[in-house]
Amino acid sequence: MTATTTTSADLLVTTPDPRRWRALALLCLAGFMVILDSQIVVLALPSIADGLGFSTGGAQWVMSAYLLSFGGLLLLGGRIADLLGRRRVFMTGTLLFGLSSLLCGFAWSAGVLVAARAVQGVSAAVMAPTALSLLLNTFEEGPERNKALAIWSGSGGFGATAALLIGGPLTDVLGWQWVFFLNVPVALLLLTLSPVLLRESRTEARTRSYDPAGALTVTAALVACVYAVVEAPRAGWLSAQTLGLFAVAGVLTLLFVRVEARSARPLVPLRLLRARSVSGGNLVVFLLGSCAFGMSYTLSQYGQGVLGYSPLRFGLYNVVMPATAVIGSYAGQALVTRVGARPVAAGGLALVGVGSLLLAGVPVDGGFVRDLFPGLLLFGPGLGACAVAGSIAALTGVEERESGVASGINTAAFQIGGAFGVAVVTSVAVSYAGGPGLAGLAAGYRAAFTACAVLAALGLGCALALLRGRGRPAPDRVVTTRRARS
């Protein structure tokens, strides 16, 4: 979002738009809503299962349907925004998210709710990368964009915190339907303010190519991969189903690479994937997402299943982690500007790993202050710092015309990493459970926290090997890409 002046050389000299920080607040509200929705549904899941009569294990599809459509369509959602106009696509996704949330709240059967959640995932796959792409095109690369990305990451932390605080009371007092109705007024506010604060932008191309072959193969590959990961704890990691789905995902990925190499206007330009900062940053974000989701899931199971905390009490206790993550993200962006992404991402992952190891010692009769607080106090800032450093690395140097698909890759890395992390810790907890009763459950959860530490160590290795140690200088204020006017 910039005011522009055309020079005799037909270049666009950009000056900051005074509305950019208000636009950022709007985009962060959208990110807040998506994170709030995904977290609050987890807390409401037992009530949803009881209210709609889900079969044993069937309630998991309230989460899985959303994750499959969300994770599978993120790249396509980002690319469509690049081609059709980011503001237009963002508003379309927001409208669909509000309508599907309304349908979720009014769902009269388990099947209707699962179908509505799948539509909600599609709309989130459009909203999330488009909002991030709008942010990238609103702020010039450098310290100001880094600060904006930190605020964007912080909005996710606020969303997770709000879900923990209000999820239990909202479900207990008003019913599970209101965890979905809550999205509707937020979506209406976004739709009202978007035309005022957001400027339209799109890729300037004479011919719009949607690369249907590339879109089909990469979407099918992502869906197969996510489904394999989600179902692996139930079916077994070495089962024919899991291995077969991973094989299908691998073949489709190779086919996708071949299609993109031959396409005149590919969905994902291969040069984008070959860029060391892009691939390294997204791999770090993937492993960070595995740690974050895996730890949160394990902590929830331990706190409520072993210690017997109510959803409200658990939510209040767990606020320390997302709250300190907000602090870590803001501090992380300042450090990235000075020393580069690699030391910040590595330091953040080290904190995440140490925090996970502290949690790996939880006893069956644990207490919050003694056994949980120290680990969460380290995990939160590490999560925030690494998230913003990994995103900055993955999105630095990306051209405006590819910002949507780059944002889709970055968002997909975190979300699919999260699904992988939950699947890993679930399998580890079951495998290492030390027998019946609470003591056995606690033993399994200790092993699951240790698995999170291992994932953090892998991420630390990737950060040290693939990310650059020195910050990229801010680009010149002259850009050569034309921007579509509203």
N, C-alpha and C positions, 0 to 999 in steps of 0.2 A: 504494500500500500504506500505509494509514493506520489508526490507531485512531480511532474516531468516537464522538462524544457528541451526542445529539439535543437541541436547545433547544426551548423552548416555541413558537418560531416555525417549528419543523420544519426548521431549518437544520442542516447537518452541520458541526461545528467540528472541524477536522482537526489532529491532532498527529502529529509524525513517528514512524514505526514504527521501532523499533530494528533490525529485520531488513533495512531498506532497502538498506544497503550490501552485505550478503551477497547480497541479491536482485540487485543491480546486477552483482556478480561473476559470478553465474550467467548473467545475460543477456549479459554481455560474452563469456563462454565460448561461448555460442551464436553470437554475431557472429564471434568468432575462428574457429570451426569453418567457417562459411560462407566467409569470406575465405580461410582456409587451403586449403580444397578448390578454390576457383576458381583460385588462383594455382599450387598444386602440380601441378594437371593440365596446365598449360601446359608446365612443365618435363618432365613425363613423356610428353608427346604423341608425340615421335619413337619412344620405346620402345613405346608403345601401338600405333602404326601398324605397326611391325615385328612385334609379337607377334600381332596379330589380322589382319594382311594387308590393311590398308586400301588402297584404290586411291589413285592420285595425287590429292591434293586432298580425298579422302574423309575423312581424319582430322580435318579442320576441323569436321566435324559433331559430333565429340565435344564441342566447345565450343559450336557453334551451336545444337544441340538443347537444351542447358542454358539458353543465353541466351534463346532464343525463349520457352520455357515460364516461365522466371524473370521476364523483363521483361514478358511479356504478362499475367501473372496477379497482379502485385503489388498493384494496386488492389483487385481482388476478394478477395485474401487478407486485406488489411487490413480490409475491410468485414465479411467473415465473422467475423473476430475481434471486431469491435465488437458484432455481433449475437448470436453464440453463446457468447461468453465467451473472454477473451483467454488465460487460462491453459490452458483446455481446448484451444483451437485451437493454441496454441504447442506443447503436448505432442503433439498429433496430428501436426503438421508435423515435430517432432523424431523421432517414431517412424518416419514415412515416410522421412525423410532417412536414418536409420540403416539401414532395410531396403533402400532403393534403393542406398545405398553398398555394402552387402553384395552385392547383385546385380551392381553394376558390377565389383567385385573378382572375382566368379566368372564373369563374362561369357565365353562360349565362342565368340562370333562378333562381328563388327563390328556387325551389326544389333542384337543383344541389348544391347551396350554403349550404342549411341546411344539406344535406347528407355529403358534404365535411367537414362541421363543426363537425358532429358526428364522422367522422374518425379522425379529429384533436383531439377531446376529448379522443378517444381511445389511440392515440399516446402519449398525455400528461399524461394519466393514467399509461403508461409504463415508460415514461421519469422521471416524478417528483419523485415517490418513489424510483426508481432505483438510481437516482442521490444522493438522501439523504442516501440511503443504502451504496453507494460507499463512501460517506463522512464518515459514521460511521466506515467503515472498513479501512479507510485511516488514521484516527486519533485515538489514544488510549483514552479511557475514562478518563476524568479529565480536568484540565484547558485548555489543548491544544484543545481538542475536543469542549469544551464550546466556545472557541474563534472562532473555525471554524464554529460552529452553528450560532454564532452571525453574522459572515460575510455572511453566507448563508441567514440568515434572512434579512440582510441589502441589499443583492442583489435583493430581492423582493421589498424592498422600492425604490431602484434605478429604477427598472423596472416600478413601478407605477408612479414614478416621470417623467421618460422619456416619458411614455404614455401621461401624462398630458401636457408635453411640446411640443411634436411633433405631437400628434394625430390630433389636429385641423388644423395646417398648412399643414400637409401631405395630409389630406383629401381635404382641400380647393384647394391646388395647383395641386396635382397629381391625386387626385381621391381616392375613398374608396378602390380600388383594392390594393393600395400600403401598406395599413395596414397589408395585408397578404403577399405580395411580400417581405416585410421587413424581414420576418423570413427565407427566403431561403438562403441568404449568411451566416447568423448566423449558420444555420443547417449544411451548407457545411464546415464551419470552425470547428465546433464541430466534425464532422465525420473525418476530416483530422487529428486533434490533439488527439483524443481519443486513438488510438492505441499507440501513443507515450507517453502519460502522465498517462494513467489509466492501472492498472494491473488487469487482470481477477481474479475474485473470485466467488466461488459458495459454496453451501452447499455440504459437503462431505457425500454422502449417497449411499449405494450400489444399492438401488432401488429408482428411482425417482417417487414419487406419487404426482399427481396433485389434488387429492381429488375432482373429478368432481362433486360429490353430494354437497360437501361444497361450491365449487366455484359457482355452479348454484344457490343454495339457497341464499347465501349472496349477489351475484350480483343482483338477482331478488329483494331481500329485499331492497337493496340500491336504485335501480332504482325506485321501487314503492314509497319509502320514498321521494326521490328527486322530483319525478313527483308530488306527493301530495303537497309538499311544494311550488313548482314553480307555480302550478295552483291554490293554495288555495285563493290568493287574488281575482282571477276572479270567481272561483266557489263558494267561501265561505268556511270558516273554519269548519262550521257545516253541510255542504252539504253532500249528500249521496256519492258523488264522493270522496271528501276529506276523510271522515271518513272511507269509504270502502277501499281506498288505504292505509291508516294508519293501518287498521285492517289486510290487506293482508301483509303489511310489518312486522307487529308484529308476525303473524303466521309463516311467512317465517324465521324470526329471531329465534323464538323458535325451528323451525325445524332445522335450521343451528346449533344451540347449541347442539341439540340432535345428529346430524350427527357427529359433531366434537368430542363429548364425546365418541363416539364409534369407531372413525377412528384411525387406527394405525399410520398414518402420516397425521394429520389434516392440513388443509389450515391455520387455526389460532389456535394454541394450547391454550386451555382454561386457562392454568396457566398464559399465557401472559395477558389475560383479567382480571384474578383475582388479578394480582399484583396491589397493591394500587397506586404506583407511575405511572404505565402505564394508568390505568383507570382514575385516578385523573388528570394527566397531559393532557390526551386527552379530558376530559370533560371541563377543563379550556380552552383549545385551541378551542373547539367547540363554547363555549360561547364568546370567544374573537373574533372569526371569525364572529359570528352573529353581534357583536357590530361594527366591522370594516367595513364589507360590508354594513350593515344597515345604518351606519352613512354616508359613502361615497355616497351611492345611494340618501339618503335624501338631503345631501349637494348639490349634482349635480342638483337635481330637484329644490331646493330652489334657488340656485345661478343662474341657467339659466332660470327657469320658473317664478320666482318672481322678482328677481333683474335684470333680463335681460342681464346677462353676456354672451358674446360670448364664444364658446368653448376654444379659445385661452386665453382670459382674465381669464376665470374660471380656466383653467389649471395652469396659472402662479400664481394666488392667492393661489391655493390649494397645491402648492409645499411644503409649510411649514410643512404639516402633514407627508408625506412620508419621507421628508428630516430629520425631527427630530426623526422619527421612527428609522432611521439608527443609530442615536446617542444613542437612548434608547436601541437598541439591543446590541450595543457594551458595554455600561455601565452595562447593565443587566447581561451579561455573567460574567463580573468581579465580580459583587456582588453575583451571584449564587455560584461561586467558594468559596467565603468567608463565606456566611451566609446561603446558601441553596436556593432551588427553591421557597419555600412557601412565605417568606417575599417579594421576588422580584416580583412574580406573583401577590400577593395581592396588593403591592404598585402600580404596573403597572395598574391593573384593577381599583384601586381607582382613578388614574389619568384619565383613560378612562371615568369613570363614572362622575367625576367632569367636564371634558371637554364636555361631552354630555349634562350635565345640563346647562352649560353656553350657549351652542348652542340652548338649548330649549327656550331661551328667545328672539330669533331672531324676529324683527318686519318686517312689510311688506315693509318698506322703509329703510332696514338695509344697513350698510356699512361694508366693509371688516375689516378695522382696528378696528372699534368699536365693531362689533357684531360677527365676525367670527374668527379673529386672536387669541383672548385669549383662546377660546375653542380648536382650532387646536393646539395651542402651548402646551397645556397639553395632548391632546389626542395622539399626535404623539409619544412622549417618552414613554408614558404608553403602547401604542400598541407594540413598539419595545421591551421593557423590558419584558412584559408579554409573548410575542410570543416566545422569546428565553428561558425564564424560563419554560414555559409549555412544549416546545419541549425537553429540557434537562431532565425534570422530566419523560416525557413519554418514552424516549429512553435510560435512564440510566439502566444499568444492563441487557439489551437485548443481548442475545447471537448472535454471528456472523451469525449462520445458520438461525436465525429468523429476521435478521435486515431488510430484504426487506419487509416482511409483516408488521413489526412494523412501518416502514417508511410509508407504505401504509395507515395504520390506522391513523397515525398522520396527513398525508396530507389530508385524507378523512375527518377527524374531522374538519379541518379548512375550507375546501371547502364546505362541507355540512352545516356546521354552517353558512357560508356566505349566502348560498341559503335560509336557515331558517331566517336569519336576514333580508334579503331583503323582503321576503314574509311578515314578521311581520310588518316592518315599512310601507310597501305598504298598508296593511290592516288598520293599525292604522291611517295613513294619510288620507285615504278615509273616514274612520268612523268619524274622528274628524274635517274634513274640515268644517269651519264655514260659509258655504254659497257660493254663486257664487263670481267670481272675485278673484283678487290677495290676498285680506284680508282673504278670505276663505281658499285658498291654504296655506297661511302662518300659519294659525291656525292648519291645518293638519300636516304640517311639524314640528311645535313646539311639537305636541304630539308624532310624530315619533322620534324626538331627545330624548324625555323623555323615550320612550320605549327602546332606546339604553342604557340609564342610568340604567334602570331596569335590562336589560340583563347583564350589567357590575356588578351590585350588586349581581346577582345570581352567576356570575363567581367568585366574591370575596368570597362569602360564600363557594363555592366548593374548592377554593384554600386554605382557612383557615382550612377546615375540612379534606381534603384529601391529601394535599401535606406535605412533611416533611420539618421541619424547619431548619435542619442542613444539610450541604453538605455531599454527599457520598465521602469517601476517594478515591483517584485515585487507580485503580487496580494495582496489581503487573505486572511487565513487562513480566512475563512468561505467555503464553497462551497455552492452550491445544488443540485448534482447528486447524486442518491443513487447509492451504489455497491453493487453486488451483493456479498453476503458469501459467503465460501467455505463 
